[in-house]
Amino acid sequence: MSRRLSKQEKSWVFYDWANSAYSILITTAIFPLFFKAAANGAGLAGSTSTAYLGYANSFGTLIVSISAPILGTIGDFKGYKKRLFTIFAILGIVFTALLAAVPSNQWLLLLICYIITVIGFGGANIFYDAFLVDVTSEERMNRISSRGFAMGYIGSTIPFILGIALILLSDKGILPLSVTVASQIAFAITALWWGIFTIPMLRNVEQVYYVERVPNPIASSFKRMIQTFKHIKAYRPLFLFLIAYFFYIDGVHTIITMSTAYGTDLGITSTNLLIILFATQVIAAPFAILYGKLADKFSGKKMLLVGIFIYIIICIYAYFLKTTLDFWILAMLVGSSQGGIQALSRSYFAKLVPKEHANEFFGFYNIFYKFASILGPFLVGITAQLTGSTNSGVFSLVILFIIGGAILLRVPETTGKIQVNHSIPK
């Protein structure tokens, strides 16, 4: 297999580089703090502003999740995949830029713009993931998917460093800017970064596999989706994988999203947490690539099981966690597998789906991905509350990884495509 990536592969990979800036600056690091400051300045209590932000995330995610299967099914028609990807990507980029223009005292307008960015980001990813079948061969999917995650981790650190540096230097008076203006510039940088590095995807990636257009594509898409559910037994390996994915990716997401709160409970300072977060991003990149190479040698399924096993070790180690050094070790273990397990899940699924119906099935993939963020946090919360120990809460996630691994073992070891039932309208 050639070491060089084709123009289409490079362009697809660079979209991970592009949109990962949104994930870390808008979703995780800067916007939540900016919004809370704006809401609190308008007289909202801290708990209220946190609740509103949570509602916004949930609402935006719910919109994407509910619409994912039908959007994906429409995207299978010739010429629609690129068109829908472009619409959602531009939506996300434009409203991320608008976050920089909304006055900081307009917390409701900020929240509305943020919800639209969530929809744009999530909607574009449905089609981006499905484009994997168009840009590369089945033999290269593990490598290309892993390279995408690696580039995302590396790419996200650059605007992250720029944004945090602007805010810290402004806060210390070194730059003649307020923290508010510095944050808004960080939003503009995010939109610019996302937009510029999306251009290769728009110019060089085209839909190769598709269903021929019909007079009424929306009505036909609903019919096809209903037929898919009626013949769900025909797709047993695919949906068995999705069930396994739901459990183990829930554990992965929970550890990622709750790591900051967990570290705070251990008494780790905010500065140290930011440094650890940055180090985890850096180490995740080469390990994502390593997972892709090992998957080509040993199979994607075996490497997914390796990743699940490492996460089981992480959960057990978390139970005995006491010091900052322990947290560093835990974070490095997470970094060693979080990119690999997500990248190989995407490529393993892409190998199972019928290429002409990739968008439809990646719509279902998106649903499982989005809703796999419910059970884990609840499990951690209730266990921690009952035991009085955050360590026990994280340890409880071992259940999700064991269930996910056990179901994954039952997925047939095959790279053959699942055949679409002939009764499904074309």
N, C-alpha and C positions, 0 to 999 in steps of 0.2 A: 504494500500500500504506500503510495507516494506520501512523502512527508509534507509536501506543499499543499496548501489549501487553494481550492478554486476561487474565482472571483465571487461566485454565488455563496460559497461557504464562508468566506471572509466577511462578506456583506451581512450575512445572517448572524454571524458571531458578534459583529460590531453593534448589533442592536442590543445585545445583553450589556455591552460596554456603555451604550447610550442610556438605557432606561434604569440601570442600577443606581444612577445618581439620584433619581426620584425616590427609590426605595429607602436609601439611607438618610438623605437630607430632608425630604418632605415627610415621609411616613414615620421615620424613627427619631431623627436627631433634632432638627431645627424648628420645623413648623409646629409640632405639639407645644414647645416652649413659647413660641411666638404667639400662638393662638391663646394660650392660657394667660399670658401677660396682657393681651388685648381684652380678653373677656373679664379678667380681674380688674383692669383699669376702668371697665364700664360698670363695675359694681357687682359682677357675678361672683358667687362664692367659688372657692377652688374646687369643691366636690361637684358643683353644678357644671362648671366649665369642662371638667374631666368627663362627666356624664355625657355632655353634648358632643364632645369629640368622639366618645365611644359610639354614640348613636350615629354620628356621621360616617364613621368607618363601617359600621354594621349595615347602614342603609345603602351605601355605595357598593359594598361587597355583595349584598343581597340582590341588587339590581343586576349586577354582572352575572351572578350565579344562576339566577332564575332564567335570564335571557340567553345564557351560554349555549345550551343545546340547539335552540332554534336559530341563533345567529350562526353557529357552527354549521348547521345543516344548510342554511342559505349560502354560506361561504363555500360549500362544495361545488356550487354551480360555476361554470366557466367564467372567469373574469371577476368574480365576486370576492374572492379571498383577499386579493391585493387592495381592492376598493374599500372593503370593510376595515382591514388593517389600517389603511391610511386615515380613514375617518376617525377611528378611535385614537390613533397615535397623535394626530393633529389636535384633537379635542384635549387630550391630556397635556400636551406641550403648551398650547395657548392658555389654558386656564392655570397652569403652573406659573407661566409668565404673569398672568393677571394677579396672582397672589402678591407679586411685588408692587403692583399698582394700587391695590385696595388700601385705603387709609387704615392705620393700625387700630383706630377706635371703632371700626365697623366689623365687629366680631361675627355678626350673622352673615354678612356678605363674604367674609373670609371662609366661613364654614361651607357656604353654598359652593363657592369656587373649589374648595377642597374636595367636596363630594364629587364634583364633575371630574376632577383630576383622578380620583379613585376609579371612576367608571371608565375614563379614557385609558388609564394604565392597564386595568384588568381586562378590558375589552380587546385592546391591541394584543395582549399576551395570548389570548385564545388562538388568534390567527398566526402569531409569531411562532408559537410552539408547533402548530400544524404545518407550517412551512418547512419544518425539518425534513419531511418526506420529499419535498420538491428540490431542496438544495443539495442533497447528498445521496449516496447509495446506502443500502442497508448495512453493508460491511463497515461503513465509516460513521454511522450514526452515534455510536458510543463516544468516539473521539470528538466529533464536532459538537455534540451536546455538552460534553465536559469542557471543551475549549470555550464554549459560550459562557458557562458559569464562571470559569476562571477569569475570563476577560471582564465579566461583570464585577467580580470582587476587586480586581486591580483598578478598573475604570472608576468604580465608585469612590475609591480612596482619594482620588485627585480633587474632585470638586468638594469632597468632605473636608479635606485639609484646608482648601481655600476658604470654604464657608466658615469653618470653626476659627481659622486664623483671623479672618475679618472681624468676627464677633468679639474674640478675646482681645485683639489689639484695640478695637474701638472701646471696649469696656474699660481697658486700662488707660485710655486717653492717648495712646500712641498714634492712632489714626483720628483725624478730625471728623468722625462720624458717630452718630448715636448707635446704640445696639439695634434699635428698630430699623434704621436705614441699612446697617450692615446685614441684618437678617434678610431684608428685602432684596439686597444685591445678591445674596446667596440663592434666593429663589430664582432670580433672573439667570444666574450662572447655571442653575439646574436645568431650566427650560432651554437655554442656549446649548448646553452640553447634550441634552436629550435630542434636540432638533438637529444639530449638526451631524451627529453620528447615526441618525436615522436615515440620512440621505443615501448612503450606499445601499441600504435595504430597499429603498424606494426605487433606486435606479437600476439595480442589478438582479433583484430576485423576482421571479415570475412564477405563477401557478402552472405546474407541469401536469399534475393529476387533477382531474375534475369530472363532474357530471355535466352532460350537455344541458344547456338552458332549456327551460320549458316556458310556455306562455304566462303561467302564474307561479313564479318561483316560491313565493311565501306560502301559499296554500299547499303546494307540493311538498315544501319543507316540513310542514306540520304533519302531512300524511306519512312521509318517510320516517319521521321521528316516532310516530305512533307505531308504525310497522316494526321499527327497531325494538321497541318495548315488547311487542307481541311475540317477536322471535328471539327473545333475550337468551333462550337456551342455546341458540346457535352461536352465541358469542360467549360461551361459558368461560374459556380461558381469559378473555379480555376483562369481563366483569369480575371474575375471581381475583385478578390482579388489582383491579380498582378497589375492591374491598380490603385487600391486604395493604394497599397504598394508603387508604383512608386511615388505618390504624397507625402504621409506623410513621407516616408523614405528620400526623397529629402530634406524636411525641416529639418529632424534630422541631416543628413550629413552636411548640410550647416551651421547649428548652431555649430556643432562640429569643422568643418574645419576652420570656420571664426572667432572662438571665440578669438583667439590670436590677430588677427588684430583688432577686435572690442574692446578688452581690451586696446590695445595700443592707439587707438583713444580716449579712455576715460582718458588716461594719467596714466594708471597702469604700474608700472615698470616691467621689464623682470623677476626679481626675484620673485615678487608677482605673476606674471602670471604662472611661473613654480610651485610655491607652490599651487596655485589654481588648476592647471592641475593635480597635484599629488593627492590633496584632492578629486577632482572629480572622479578620478580612484578608490580611496579607498571606497568612499560612494556608487559608482555604483555597487560594488560587492554584498553587502547584499540586496540591493533593487532589483537586478536582480533575486535573489533567492526568495524574497518576491513576486515578480510578478508571478513567476512560481507557488508558492503555492496558491496564490489568483486565478490564472487561473484555477487550479484544482477545486476550490470551486465555482467560478462564471462563468467560461468559458473563453477561450482564446480571443474570439472576444470582450467580454465586457471589459476585461483588456486592450486590444489594444485600445479600444475607450477611456478608462480612460487615457492611456498614451498620446493619441492624444489631449485630453482635457487639460492635464497638459502642453503640448507644446503650446497650444493656449494661456494659461495663461502666459507662458514664453515670447511669442512674444509680448503680451500686456504689460507685466512688463518691457520688454526691451525698449519700447517706452519712459518710464519715468525714465530710468536709468541715474544716475548722479555720484554716489560716488563708491569708492572701495567696501564699504559694500554692496551696491546694486549689484555689480558684483558678490560678494561672494554668495549672496542669489540666484542670477540667476544661478550661476554655480552649487549650491547644488540642485536646482530644476531640472537642466539638468541631474545631476548625479543620481537623484532619478528615472529617467525614461528611460534614453538612453539605458541601458543594457536590461531592461525589454521589451521595445517595439521591440528591435531587436531580442531578444531571442524568444519571443512569435510569432513574424512574421515567424520565421524559423519553429517552431513547428506547428503552425497553418497550414502552407503550407504543411508540411510533412504529416499532417493528411488528407489532401485533395488528395494528389497525389496517383496514383496506385503504390504500393510498387515495383512491378517488373519493372516499368518504372520511378522510382524515379530520376535516373540520368538525363534522358531526360528532365523531368520537372524542376529539379533544375538547368539545363542549362538555361532554360528560366528565372528562378528566378534570376540567376546570371546576365543575361542581364539587367533586370529591376533594380537590385541592383547597377550595375556599371553605367548605364546611368542616374540613379537618383542622379546625382551630377552635372547636367548641368543647369536646370531651376532655382534652388534655388539661387546659386551664382549670376546668371545673374539678377534675380529679386532684390536681395539685392543691387547689384551694380548700376543698373539703377535707382532704387528708391532713393538710397543715393545720387546719382549724381543730380537727378532732384530736390530733396528737400534740398540738402546740409546737410543732417543729417544721420549719421550712424544708429541712433536709429530708424528712419523711415524705413531704409533699412531692419533691422531685423524684425520690425513690419510687413512688407509686406509679410513675410513668413506665416503669419496666413492664407493666402489664400490657400496655399498648404495643410495645416492641415485640413481646413474646407472641401476642395474638397475630400481629402483622406478619412476623416471620413464619409462624405456623401455617397461615393461609398461603403465603408466598410459596412455601414448599409444595403446595398442592397445585400450583399453576404449572401446566405442562411445559417441559423444557423444549420449547420449539421456537423457531424464528419465522415459521410459516405464517402467512397472512390469514386472518379470519375472513372467510368468504361471506359477503353480503347476501342475504336471502333474496332469491330472484323475485319474490313477491313484493319486495320493496319498490315503490315507484321510482323510476329513474328521472 
